[in-house]
Amino acid sequence: MTERVGTQPQGAAASLLNGLAVLEAFTTAHPVLGVTEVSDRVGLHKSTVSRMLNGLAEAGYVQRDEGSGRFRLGLGLLGLAAPLLAELDVRRAALPHLEDLTARTSETSAISLWNGNEAVVIEQVASPHQVKHSAHIGTRYTRWASSSVRILLSTLDMGTVEQLVDSGTIEVTEQDRIDGGYADAAAHLAMIRDAGLAVNDGQTTYEEFGVSAAIWDYRGKIAGCITVSAPRSRVQHLGIGDELAEATKETARAVSARLGLQHGNGDNVA
């Protein structure tokens, strides 16, 4: 190959694209490369490639073998891809368990992720009942009373929780302050954290029952939550609230295990 010239981007844009080209030179067939090999693959001068590889090594995006002087991709790349990988892996890992959960309970099951401000539904399996509670993928929950919001808030420090509430990002109603747990938010969230479960028994709307349990990844970090939702009247009539809660917790544990969580590795794993 020869040096890329002509209509190529210049300045910072060119540097960025060249850096990406250097990273893309590493493949499963050729995971370890020397400066000359990378230079030949991307069409850049060896001195340029050497400087770029050394800079990428300092940032953790490649690793240099001190013995051979050759390079391989570094773990720093996982950090860049983590937000996307987390969503894709969690959704894929959870779906068969959601299907089993809905088959077991005959109620709607879903998985939500926390984006820093709200709980966002990324997958759902609807109840087979004609009367049911469900939410479209992409539905965002910001109300304190929501079981998915409170289970995820319970994994945060109180300073962050208070900031979210004070800014209006998380909606707290007067009813929440009276009997929805917010009057003593720290104690309420600690109780949820210890139980590994948050329950919405008619707190968002009179006819809704929801129960959520946290899921954790292989690092013991919060990955999202599993939620079962149902018409409150059916839950009360059949007396299945405890059954739904236990099934939700079991599913959350199964998804966490699928994500690689080892027993005892979670920050607050129930």
HUJO-V302777 format. One line per field, one symbol per residue. ss: DSSP state (a for helix, b for strand, c for the rest). phi: phi as a letter, one per 20 degrees, with the letter a starting at -180 (. if undefined). burial: 1 if it has 24 or more other ideal C-beta (glycine too) atoms within 12 Angstrom, else 0. A space follows every 10 residues. Layout:
ss=???
phi=???
burial=???
This chain:
ss=cccccccccc aaaaaaaaaa aaaacccccc cbbcaaaaaa aacccaaaaa aaaaaaaaac cbbbcccccc bbbccaaaaa aaaaaaaaaa aaaaaaaaaa aaaaaccbbb bbbbccccbb bbbbbccccc cccccccccb bcbcccaaaa aaaccccaaa aaaaaacccc bccaaaaaac caaaaaaaaa aaaaaccbbb bccccccbbb bbbbbbcccc cbbbbbbbbb baaaaaaacc aaaaaaaaaa aaaaaaaacc cccccccccc
phi=.dgfcnefgd mfffffffff fffffecffc fccegfffgf fdmdfgffff ffffffffen eccdeffeme ccfdfgffff egffffffff fffegfffff ffffdmcfdb ccdedocaed fdabcfffff ebdbbfgofd dcegffffff ffffedffff ffffffenfd edeffffecd nfgcgfffff fffffmbccd dmeecgedcb cccfdcefem dfdqbdcdcb fffffffemd gfffffffff fffffgffen fegneffbff
burial=0000000000 0000000110 1110110000 0011101110 0101000110 0110011000 1111000000 1110000000 0000011011 1011101100 1101111111 1111000111 1111111000 0111100011 1111111111 1111110000 1001100011 1100010001 1100100110 0110111111 1111000111 1111111000 1111111111 1101100001 1001101111 1111111110 1000010111
